Each structure stands twice: as C-alpha cells, then as structure tokens.
Amino acid sequence: MKPVILSLSGLALAACNMLPGSLSGAASTARMDEFIFVVEQSGCRLEQEDNADVLIPAGFTDAEAGALGGQLLADGRAVLADDGDLILLTANCL
C-alpha cells in the first residue's frame, strides 16, 4: 500500500477544493469520526513524518485522508502548524 503523506500544500489544496457532498451521508460521517479518533489517539497531531504509520493501518487512502483533513480545516476543527502537521481542535484535544 502506498504511504499517506499529508503535506501543508496538499491539505490546503484539499480544503480549497472540497466538493459539496463529497463527504456526505452516514458512512462519511462515520469515516470522519474514525479519522478524528485515530488522530486523537496519536496525540491530536498528525505529523507529516509518521502519518503513514497512523493512517494506513486504519485503512485511510491518500485521497480520503486529504479530503477528511481538508474538511476539518474548512470546518475550523483543525489547523495546520508551520511545519505542515495537522492539529485537531476537537474537545478531546483542547
């Protein structure tokens, strides 16, 4: 399986290019919840250097991780650190 690498530019691009309805429905909501849980369990920060170790075992593809991360950014539930890491702003991470 190909490693998942979420870069600053990749997540920013995903946030800007979110298509309405691309993550709609109960299945997508459940998948977002799974994504958030995985990132919370890894310390609320998804580092570029080790995100493949976190996301691939959970079954996330490059495209799915980019879309979910982009949606979190667009919703204000995550921010990007200066080094490009994704930082969650969920209740469990504040």
N, C-alpha and C positions, 0 to 999 in steps of 0.2 A: 504494500500500500504506500502511496506517495505521502511524504510528510506534509503536515499542515503548517504553513508559515503565514502568520498574520502580521503584516508589516504596517507601519504607520500609514503609508500611502494606500495600501490595499484596503484597510478598514475605512479610511476616509473616503475612498472611492466608493466602497460598498454603501456607506451611509448616504452619499450623494445620489447614488443610482438605485435606491430602493424602489422597486415597482410596487404600486398599490396592489395589495392582495397576494404578494409573493410569499408571505408567511402567514396566510390566513387559515382559519379553521382550527378545530380542536387538536388535530395532530400537530400542527405547527406550534400552537400554544404549549403543548406538552413537550415538544422538542426544545422550545425556548427555555422552559423550566428546567429541563435536563442540562442544557448548556450552562445556565446560571448556576445550577447546583455543582456541576463539575468545576467551574471557575471558582466558586466559593470554597469548595473543598481544597483547591490548590492555593488558597491564601488570598482570594479575591483579586488576584493579579495574574493575568495571563502573559507570561514573558515570551518574547519572540524566540529566545534561545531554546526553550523547552516546551513550547506549546504542543509540539507533535507528541510528546510523551504524555500529555494530558488529554488531548482531544482525539487522537487516533484510537486509543483503547476504548474510548466512549462511543466510537463509531461515527464521528463527525467527518465529513468530507471538507476539502478546501472551500468549495463553493458554499456549502451550508454554514461553515464556521464564519466565513466572510459576511454572509447575509445576516446571520444572527448577531454577530458583533456589530455590524453596521446598523442594525435595527436598534440595538441597545444604545449606541451612540446617538442616533437620531431621536430616540425617546428620552435622552438625558439620564439614562440608567447606567451609563459608563462614560469614562473619559479616556483619552489617550495620554499617557505620560510622555515626557520629552523624548524618552528613549524608544517610544513606539509600543510600549506594553499597554494592554487593555486593563483598566482598573474599574471594577464594579462599584457602583454607588447604591447597592441594594441595602435593605435593612440589616441583613446579616454581615454587611461589610463596613458599615459606618461606625 
